[in-house]
């Protein structure tokens, strides 16, 4: 596994962890997940969620679903750039 693979997995992990712990997501799906199933803090603690997201994404990386991990990383990278540049999405 190369450095680019690790970077893609790291950014995808951040994106999934942030989605699960901080965002409402479309149709409030993530918010309802957090409300109904806190899972011992897994859905509210980004540090906890990132460990499990990393495991899941690493497993997906070795399947035909690898492009989905890459797409998630691209979306995460775009969100990071938005945050760092101070752009407003609203």
Backbone atoms as SQL, in Angstrom:
CREATE TABLE atoms (id INTEGER PRIMARY KEY, chain TEXT, resi INTEGER, resn TEXT, atom TEXT, x REAL, y REAL, z REAL);
INSERT INTO atoms VALUES
  (1, 'A', 1, 'UNK', 'N', 0.856, -1.169, 0.000),
  (2, 'A', 1, 'UNK', 'CA', 0.000, 0.000, 0.000),
  (3, 'A', 1, 'UNK', 'C', 0.903, 1.232, 0.000),
  (4, 'A', 2, 'UNK', 'N', 0.611, 2.131, -0.911),
  (5, 'A', 2, 'UNK', 'CA', 1.435, 3.322, -1.051),
  (6, 'A', 2, 'UNK', 'C', 0.911, 4.509, -0.267),
  (7, 'A', 3, 'UNK', 'N', 1.671, 5.580, -0.334),
  (8, 'A', 3, 'UNK', 'CA', 1.304, 6.802, 0.390),
  (9, 'A', 3, 'UNK', 'C', -0.004, 7.386, -0.133),
  (10, 'A', 4, 'UNK', 'N', -0.237, 7.313, -1.445),
  (11, 'A', 4, 'UNK', 'CA', -1.482, 7.839, -2.006),
  (12, 'A', 4, 'UNK', 'C', -2.682, 7.048, -1.495),
  (13, 'A', 5, 'UNK', 'N', -2.547, 5.740, -1.399),
  (14, 'A', 5, 'UNK', 'CA', -3.620, 4.906, -0.854),
  (15, 'A', 5, 'UNK', 'C', -3.950, 5.323, 0.581),
  (16, 'A', 6, 'UNK', 'N', -2.909, 5.529, 1.383),
  (17, 'A', 6, 'UNK', 'CA', -3.133, 5.933, 2.775),
  (18, 'A', 6, 'UNK', 'C', -3.792, 7.314, 2.855),
  (19, 'A', 7, 'UNK', 'N', -3.386, 8.222, 1.988),
  (20, 'A', 7, 'UNK', 'CA', -4.008, 9.546, 1.973),
  (21, 'A', 7, 'UNK', 'C', -5.484, 9.452, 1.601),
  (22, 'A', 8, 'UNK', 'N', -5.795, 8.667, 0.594),
  (23, 'A', 8, 'UNK', 'CA', -7.196, 8.484, 0.194),
  (24, 'A', 8, 'UNK', 'C', -7.997, 7.891, 1.339),
  (25, 'A', 9, 'UNK', 'N', -7.477, 6.865, 1.979),
  (26, 'A', 9, 'UNK', 'CA', -8.186, 6.239, 3.099),
  (27, 'A', 9, 'UNK', 'C', -8.341, 7.196, 4.279),
  (28, 'A', 10, 'UNK', 'N', -7.328, 8.006, 4.549),
  (29, 'A', 10, 'UNK', 'CA', -7.404, 8.949, 5.670),
  (30, 'A', 10, 'UNK', 'C', -8.473, 10.007, 5.421),
  (31, 'A', 11, 'UNK', 'N', -8.511, 10.558, 4.213),
  (32, 'A', 11, 'UNK', 'CA', -9.507, 11.594, 3.919),
  (33, 'A', 11, 'UNK', 'C', -10.907, 10.984, 3.891),
  (34, 'A', 12, 'UNK', 'N', -11.051, 9.787, 3.340),
  (35, 'A', 12, 'UNK', 'CA', -12.358, 9.125, 3.335),
  (36, 'A', 12, 'UNK', 'C', -12.808, 8.819, 4.759),
  (37, 'A', 13, 'UNK', 'N', -11.880, 8.415, 5.615),
  (38, 'A', 13, 'UNK', 'CA', -12.215, 8.160, 7.018),
  (39, 'A', 13, 'UNK', 'C', -12.703, 9.420, 7.695),
  (40, 'A', 14, 'UNK', 'N', -12.019, 10.537, 7.453),
  (41, 'A', 14, 'UNK', 'CA', -12.471, 11.807, 8.031),
  (42, 'A', 14, 'UNK', 'C', -13.874, 12.135, 7.553),
  (43, 'A', 15, 'UNK', 'N', -14.146, 11.942, 6.258),
  (44, 'A', 15, 'UNK', 'CA', -15.449, 12.292, 5.691),
  (45, 'A', 15, 'UNK', 'C', -16.559, 11.470, 6.320),
  (46, 'A', 16, 'UNK', 'N', -16.368, 10.173, 6.420),
  (47, 'A', 16, 'UNK', 'CA', -17.394, 9.299, 6.994),
  (48, 'A', 16, 'UNK', 'C', -17.579, 9.602, 8.477),
  (49, 'A', 17, 'UNK', 'N', -16.496, 9.798, 9.205),
  (50, 'A', 17, 'UNK', 'CA', -16.591, 10.101, 10.646),
  (51, 'A', 17, 'UNK', 'C', -17.320, 11.415, 10.875),
  (52, 'A', 18, 'UNK', 'N', -17.020, 12.410, 10.076),
  (53, 'A', 18, 'UNK', 'CA', -17.683, 13.709, 10.206),
  (54, 'A', 18, 'UNK', 'C', -19.165, 13.593, 9.881),
  (55, 'A', 19, 'UNK', 'N', -19.488, 12.829, 8.844),
  (56, 'A', 19, 'UNK', 'CA', -20.892, 12.620, 8.482),
  (57, 'A', 19, 'UNK', 'C', -21.666, 11.968, 9.619),
  (58, 'A', 20, 'UNK', 'N', -21.094, 10.918, 10.183),
  (59, 'A', 20, 'UNK', 'CA', -21.790, 10.170, 11.236),
  (60, 'A', 20, 'UNK', 'C', -21.952, 10.988, 12.507),
  (61, 'A', 21, 'UNK', 'N', -20.955, 11.806, 12.858),
  (62, 'A', 21, 'UNK', 'CA', -20.987, 12.484, 14.153),
  (63, 'A', 21, 'UNK', 'C', -21.486, 13.919, 14.131),
  (64, 'A', 22, 'UNK', 'N', -21.394, 14.611, 13.001),
  (65, 'A', 22, 'UNK', 'CA', -21.678, 16.049, 13.006),
  (66, 'A', 22, 'UNK', 'C', -22.784, 16.511, 12.063),
  (67, 'A', 23, 'UNK', 'N', -23.024, 15.813, 10.977),
  (68, 'A', 23, 'UNK', 'CA', -23.950, 16.300, 9.960),
  (69, 'A', 23, 'UNK', 'C', -25.339, 15.714, 10.122),
  (70, 'A', 24, 'UNK', 'N', -26.312, 16.418, 9.563),
  (71, 'A', 24, 'UNK', 'CA', -27.671, 15.888, 9.513),
  (72, 'A', 24, 'UNK', 'C', -27.829, 14.928, 8.346),
  (73, 'A', 25, 'UNK', 'N', -27.141, 15.188, 7.250),
  (74, 'A', 25, 'UNK', 'CA', -27.185, 14.402, 6.011),
  (75, 'A', 25, 'UNK', 'C', -28.526, 14.606, 5.314),
  (76, 'A', 26, 'UNK', 'N', -28.643, 14.108, 4.114),
  (77, 'A', 26, 'UNK', 'CA', -29.919, 14.250, 3.407),
  (78, 'A', 26, 'UNK', 'C', -31.057, 13.593, 4.184),
  (79, 'A', 27, 'UNK', 'N', -32.164, 14.299, 4.226),
  (80, 'A', 27, 'UNK', 'CA', -33.375, 13.809, 4.906),
  (81, 'A', 27, 'UNK', 'C', -33.153, 13.521, 6.390),
  (82, 'A', 28, 'UNK', 'N', -32.148, 14.179, 6.988),
  (83, 'A', 28, 'UNK', 'CA', -31.811, 14.019, 8.407),
  (84, 'A', 28, 'UNK', 'C', -31.483, 12.573, 8.783),
  (85, 'A', 29, 'UNK', 'N', -30.990, 11.797, 7.832),
  (86, 'A', 29, 'UNK', 'CA', -30.697, 10.384, 8.097),
  (87, 'A', 29, 'UNK', 'C', -29.641, 10.204, 9.188),
  (88, 'A', 30, 'UNK', 'N', -28.556, 10.951, 9.109),
  (89, 'A', 30, 'UNK', 'CA', -27.498, 10.812, 10.117),
  (90, 'A', 30, 'UNK', 'C', -27.966, 11.320, 11.474),
  (91, 'A', 31, 'UNK', 'N', -28.732, 12.402, 11.480),
  (92, 'A', 31, 'UNK', 'CA', -29.244, 12.932, 12.748),
  (93, 'A', 31, 'UNK', 'C', -30.182, 11.926, 13.406),
  (94, 'A', 32, 'UNK', 'N', -31.039, 11.307, 12.622),
  (95, 'A', 32, 'UNK', 'CA', -31.954, 10.305, 13.189),
  (96, 'A', 32, 'UNK', 'C', -31.187, 9.081, 13.675),
  (97, 'A', 33, 'UNK', 'N', -30.129, 8.700, 12.964),
  (98, 'A', 33, 'UNK', 'CA', -29.293, 7.583, 13.406),
  (99, 'A', 33, 'UNK', 'C', -28.692, 7.892, 14.771),
  (100, 'A', 34, 'UNK', 'N', -28.148, 9.104, 14.929),
  (101, 'A', 34, 'UNK', 'CA', -27.553, 9.495, 16.217),
  (102, 'A', 34, 'UNK', 'C', -28.588, 9.510, 17.329),
  (103, 'A', 35, 'UNK', 'N', -29.794, 9.991, 17.042),
  (104, 'A', 35, 'UNK', 'CA', -30.842, 10.081, 18.064),
  (105, 'A', 35, 'UNK', 'C', -31.337, 8.702, 18.488),
  (106, 'A', 36, 'UNK', 'N', -31.527, 7.822, 17.537),
  (107, 'A', 36, 'UNK', 'CA', -32.105, 6.505, 17.835),
  (108, 'A', 36, 'UNK', 'C', -31.086, 5.491, 18.337),
  (109, 'A', 37, 'UNK', 'N', -29.857, 5.583, 17.836),
  (110, 'A', 37, 'UNK', 'CA', -28.833, 4.592, 18.160),
  (111, 'A', 37, 'UNK', 'C', -27.508, 5.273, 18.497),
  (112, 'A', 38, 'UNK', 'N', -27.365, 5.783, 19.718),
  (113, 'A', 38, 'UNK', 'CA', -26.110, 6.462, 20.065),
  (114, 'A', 38, 'UNK', 'C', -24.903, 5.512, 20.103),
  (115, 'A', 39, 'UNK', 'N', -25.137, 4.223, 20.224),
  (116, 'A', 39, 'UNK', 'CA', -24.078, 3.207, 20.192),
  (117, 'A', 39, 'UNK', 'C', -22.923, 3.510, 21.141),
  (118, 'A', 40, 'UNK', 'N', -23.256, 3.907, 22.326),
  (119, 'A', 40, 'UNK', 'CA', -22.245, 4.152, 23.345),
  (120, 'A', 40, 'UNK', 'C', -21.316, 5.298, 23.005),
  (121, 'A', 41, 'UNK', 'N', -21.790, 6.260, 22.292),
  (122, 'A', 41, 'UNK', 'CA', -20.979, 7.411, 21.931),
  (123, 'A', 41, 'UNK', 'C', -20.356, 7.321, 20.550),
  (124, 'A', 42, 'UNK', 'N', -20.489, 6.173, 19.895),
  (125, 'A', 42, 'UNK', 'CA', -19.884, 5.997, 18.577),
  (126, 'A', 42, 'UNK', 'C', -20.409, 7.019, 17.574),
  (127, 'A', 43, 'UNK', 'N', -21.660, 7.392, 17.687),
  (128, 'A', 43, 'UNK', 'CA', -22.239, 8.332, 16.726),
  (129, 'A', 43, 'UNK', 'C', -22.111, 9.785, 17.171),
  (130, 'A', 44, 'UNK', 'N', -21.475, 10.021, 18.304),
  (131, 'A', 44, 'UNK', 'CA', -21.288, 11.397, 18.763),
  (132, 'A', 44, 'UNK', 'C', -19.815, 11.768, 18.933),
  (133, 'A', 45, 'UNK', 'N', -18.953, 10.803, 18.988),
  (134, 'A', 45, 'UNK', 'CA', -17.518, 11.043, 19.184),
  (135, 'A', 45, 'UNK', 'C', -16.785, 10.791, 17.869),
  (136, 'A', 46, 'UNK', 'N', -16.241, 11.851, 17.278),
  (137, 'A', 46, 'UNK', 'CA', -15.567, 11.691, 15.988),
  (138, 'A', 46, 'UNK', 'C', -14.322, 10.824, 16.110),
  (139, 'A', 47, 'UNK', 'N', -13.679, 10.822, 17.251),
  (140, 'A', 47, 'UNK', 'CA', -12.494, 9.981, 17.453),
  (141, 'A', 47, 'UNK', 'C', -12.879, 8.499, 17.455),
  (142, 'A', 48, 'UNK', 'N', -13.972, 8.180, 18.121),
  (143, 'A', 48, 'UNK', 'CA', -14.454, 6.795, 18.156),
  (144, 'A', 48, 'UNK', 'C', -14.928, 6.360, 16.776),
  (145, 'A', 49, 'UNK', 'N', -15.703, 7.209, 16.132),
  (146, 'A', 49, 'UNK', 'CA', -16.241, 6.877, 14.815),
  (147, 'A', 49, 'UNK', 'C', -15.128, 6.701, 13.790),
  (148, 'A', 50, 'UNK', 'N', -14.052, 7.460, 13.924),
  (149, 'A', 50, 'UNK', 'CA', -12.985, 7.369, 12.932),
  (150, 'A', 50, 'UNK', 'C', -12.283, 6.019, 12.960),
  (151, 'A', 51, 'UNK', 'N', -12.184, 5.407, 14.112),
  (152, 'A', 51, 'UNK', 'CA', -11.554, 4.087, 14.194),
  (153, 'A', 51, 'UNK', 'C', -12.385, 3.064, 13.422),
  (154, 'A', 52, 'UNK', 'N', -13.683, 3.061, 13.667),
  (155, 'A', 52, 'UNK', 'CA', -14.558, 2.097, 12.995),
  (156, 'A', 52, 'UNK', 'C', -14.704, 2.413, 11.514),
  (157, 'A', 53, 'UNK', 'N', -14.745, 3.686, 11.174),
  (158, 'A', 53, 'UNK', 'CA', -14.822, 4.066, 9.760),
  (159, 'A', 53, 'UNK', 'C', -13.550, 3.630, 9.032),
  (160, 'A', 54, 'UNK', 'N', -12.411, 3.796, 9.658),
  (161, 'A', 54, 'UNK', 'CA', -11.148, 3.388, 9.042),
  (162, 'A', 54, 'UNK', 'C', -11.124, 1.887, 8.778),
  (163, 'A', 55, 'UNK', 'N', -11.609, 1.122, 9.717),
  (164, 'A', 55, 'UNK', 'CA', -11.652, -0.337, 9.532),
  (165, 'A', 55, 'UNK', 'C', -12.569, -0.692, 8.364),
  (166, 'A', 56, 'UNK', 'N', -13.759, -0.114, 8.344),
  (167, 'A', 56, 'UNK', 'CA', -14.718, -0.414, 7.277),
  (168, 'A', 56, 'UNK', 'C', -14.183, 0.013, 5.910),
  (169, 'A', 57, 'UNK', 'N', -13.596, 1.192, 5.837),
  (170, 'A', 57, 'UNK', 'CA', -13.080, 1.676, 4.557),
  (171, 'A', 57, 'UNK', 'C', -11.868, 0.879, 4.096),
  (172, 'A', 58, 'UNK', 'N', -11.045, 0.453, 5.027),
  (173, 'A', 58, 'UNK', 'CA', -9.897, -0.382, 4.668),
  (174, 'A', 58, 'UNK', 'C', -10.367, -1.710, 4.071),
  (175, 'A', 59, 'UNK', 'N', -11.391, -2.292, 4.662),
  (176, 'A', 59, 'UNK', 'CA', -11.939, -3.536, 4.120),
  (177, 'A', 59, 'UNK', 'C', -12.523, -3.285, 2.729),
  (178, 'A', 60, 'UNK', 'N', -13.279, -2.192, 2.568),
  (179, 'A', 60, 'UNK', 'CA', -13.857, -1.866, 1.265),
  (180, 'A', 60, 'UNK', 'C', -12.789, -1.582, 0.216),
  (181, 'A', 61, 'UNK', 'N', -11.637, -1.095, 0.650),
  (182, 'A', 61, 'UNK', 'CA', -10.554, -0.765, -0.275),
  (183, 'A', 61, 'UNK', 'C', -10.110, -1.993, -1.074),
  (184, 'A', 62, 'UNK', 'N', -10.237, -3.172, -0.490),
  (185, 'A', 62, 'UNK', 'CA', -9.777, -4.402, -1.137),
  (186, 'A', 62, 'UNK', 'C', -10.903, -5.151, -1.846),
  (187, 'A', 63, 'UNK', 'N', -12.004, -4.482, -2.106),
  (188, 'A', 63, 'UNK', 'CA', -13.140, -5.082, -2.810),
  (189, 'A', 63, 'UNK', 'C', -13.397, -4.306, -4.098),
  (190, 'A', 64, 'UNK', 'N', -14.321, -4.756, -4.899),
  (191, 'A', 64, 'UNK', 'CA', -14.685, -3.986, -6.100),
  (192, 'A', 64, 'UNK', 'C', -15.313, -2.626, -5.773),
  (193, 'A', 65, 'UNK', 'N', -15.600, -2.343, -4.512),
  (194, 'A', 65, 'UNK', 'CA', -16.182, -1.060, -4.115),
  (195, 'A', 65, 'UNK', 'C', -15.123, 0.008, -3.863),
  (196, 'A', 66, 'UNK', 'N', -13.883, -0.257, -4.223),
  (197, 'A', 66, 'UNK', 'CA', -12.800, 0.712, -4.024),
  (198, 'A', 66, 'UNK', 'C', -13.123, 2.083, -4.618),
  (199, 'A', 67, 'UNK', 'N', -13.771, 2.183, -5.793),
  (200, 'A', 67, 'UNK', 'CA', -14.106, 3.517, -6.305),
  (201, 'A', 67, 'UNK', 'C', -15.015, 4.323, -5.367),
  (202, 'A', 68, 'UNK', 'N', -15.847, 3.663, -4.586),
  (203, 'A', 68, 'UNK', 'CA', -16.701, 4.380, -3.635),
  (204, 'A', 68, 'UNK', 'C', -15.862, 5.022, -2.531),
  (205, 'A', 69, 'UNK', 'N', -14.816, 4.351, -2.116),
  (206, 'A', 69, 'UNK', 'CA', -13.908, 4.914, -1.111),
  (207, 'A', 69, 'UNK', 'C', -13.207, 6.138, -1.694),
  (208, 'A', 70, 'UNK', 'N', -12.787, 6.037, -2.946),
  (209, 'A', 70, 'UNK', 'CA', -12.125, 7.164, -3.602),
  (210, 'A', 70, 'UNK', 'C', -13.073, 8.348, -3.743),
  (211, 'A', 71, 'UNK', 'N', -14.317, 8.098, -4.111),
  (212, 'A', 71, 'UNK', 'CA', -15.311, 9.170, -4.234),
  (213, 'A', 71, 'UNK', 'C', -15.551, 9.825, -2.875),
  (214, 'A', 72, 'UNK', 'N', -15.610, 9.017, -1.827),
  (215, 'A', 72, 'UNK', 'CA', -15.777, 9.563, -0.481),
  (216, 'A', 72, 'UNK', 'C', -14.593, 10.446, -0.113),
  (217, 'A', 73, 'UNK', 'N', -13.395, 10.031, -0.494),
  (218, 'A', 73, 'UNK', 'CA', -12.197, 10.834, -0.217),
  (219, 'A', 73, 'UNK', 'C', -12.222, 12.143, -0.997),
  (220, 'A', 74, 'UNK', 'N', -12.672, 12.104, -2.229),
  (221, 'A', 74, 'UNK', 'CA', -12.769, 13.337, -3.016),
  (222, 'A', 74, 'UNK', 'C', -13.747, 14.303, -2.367),
  (223, 'A', 75, 'UNK', 'N', -14.894, 13.800, -1.927),
  (224, 'A', 75, 'UNK', 'CA', -15.872, 14.653, -1.240),
  (225, 'A', 75, 'UNK', 'C', -15.287, 15.211, 0.054),
  (226, 'A', 76, 'UNK', 'N', -14.569, 14.381, 0.803),
  (227, 'A', 76, 'UNK', 'CA', -13.931, 14.844, 2.034),
  (228, 'A', 76, 'UNK', 'C', -12.880, 15.896, 1.764),
  (229, 'A', 77, 'UNK', 'N', -12.103, 15.708, 0.711),
  (230, 'A', 77, 'UNK', 'CA', -11.094, 16.705, 0.346),
  (231, 'A', 77, 'UNK', 'C', -11.734, 18.031, -0.023),
  (232, 'A', 78, 'UNK', 'N', -12.844, 17.978, -0.737),
  (233, 'A', 78, 'UNK', 'CA', -13.555, 19.206, -1.096),
  (234, 'A', 78, 'UNK', 'C', -14.065, 19.923, 0.148),
  (235, 'A', 79, 'UNK', 'N', -14.571, 19.165, 1.110),
  (236, 'A', 79, 'UNK', 'CA', -15.052, 19.777, 2.354),
  (237, 'A', 79, 'UNK', 'C', -13.905, 20.388, 3.141),
  (238, 'A', 80, 'UNK', 'N', -12.757, 19.724, 3.159),
  (239, 'A', 80, 'UNK', 'CA', -11.598, 20.273, 3.858),
  (240, 'A', 80, 'UNK', 'C', -11.155, 21.578, 3.210),
  (241, 'A', 81, 'UNK', 'N', -11.112, 21.603, 1.893),
  (242, 'A', 81, 'UNK', 'CA', -10.734, 22.835, 1.198),
  (243, 'A', 81, 'UNK', 'C', -11.726, 23.959, 1.500),
  (244, 'A', 82, 'UNK', 'N', -13.012, 23.630, 1.545),
  (245, 'A', 82, 'UNK', 'CA', -14.023, 24.623, 1.868),
  (246, 'A', 82, 'UNK', 'C', -13.773, 25.193, 3.269),
  (247, 'A', 83, 'UNK', 'N', -13.461, 24.328, 4.202),
  (248, 'A', 83, 'UNK', 'CA', -13.205, 24.761, 5.572),
  (249, 'A', 83, 'UNK', 'C', -11.947, 25.627, 5.651),
  (250, 'A', 84, 'UNK', 'N', -10.884, 25.202, 5.004),
  (251, 'A', 84, 'UNK', 'CA', -9.619, 25.921, 5.078),
  (252, 'A', 84, 'UNK', 'C', -9.666, 27.277, 4.370),
  (253, 'A', 85, 'UNK', 'N', -10.488, 27.374, 3.325),
  (254, 'A', 85, 'UNK', 'CA', -10.566, 28.635, 2.591),
  (255, 'A', 85, 'UNK', 'C', -11.600, 29.582, 3.168),
  (256, 'A', 86, 'UNK', 'N', -12.432, 29.094, 4.074),
  (257, 'A', 86, 'UNK', 'CA', -13.462, 29.931, 4.680),
  (258, 'A', 86, 'UNK', 'C', -14.676, 30.120, 3.792),
  (259, 'A', 87, 'UNK', 'N', -14.805, 29.307, 2.762),
  (260, 'A', 87, 'UNK', 'CA', -15.965, 29.408, 1.873),
  (261, 'A', 87, 'UNK', 'C', -17.225, 29.029, 2.620),
  (262, 'A', 88, 'UNK', 'N', -18.328, 29.614, 2.237),
  (263, 'A', 88, 'UNK', 'CA', -19.615, 29.332, 2.868),
  (264, 'A', 88, 'UNK', 'C', -20.474, 28.571, 1.886),
  (265, 'A', 89, 'UNK', 'N', -21.031, 27.457, 2.326),
  (266, 'A', 89, 'UNK', 'CA', -21.849, 26.637, 1.433),
  (267, 'A', 89, 'UNK', 'C', -23.304, 27.072, 1.412),
  (268, 'A', 90, 'UNK', 'N', -23.681, 28.036, 2.190),
  (269, 'A', 90, 'UNK', 'CA', -25.090, 28.411, 2.289),
  (270, 'A', 90, 'UNK', 'C', -25.492, 29.593, 1.523);
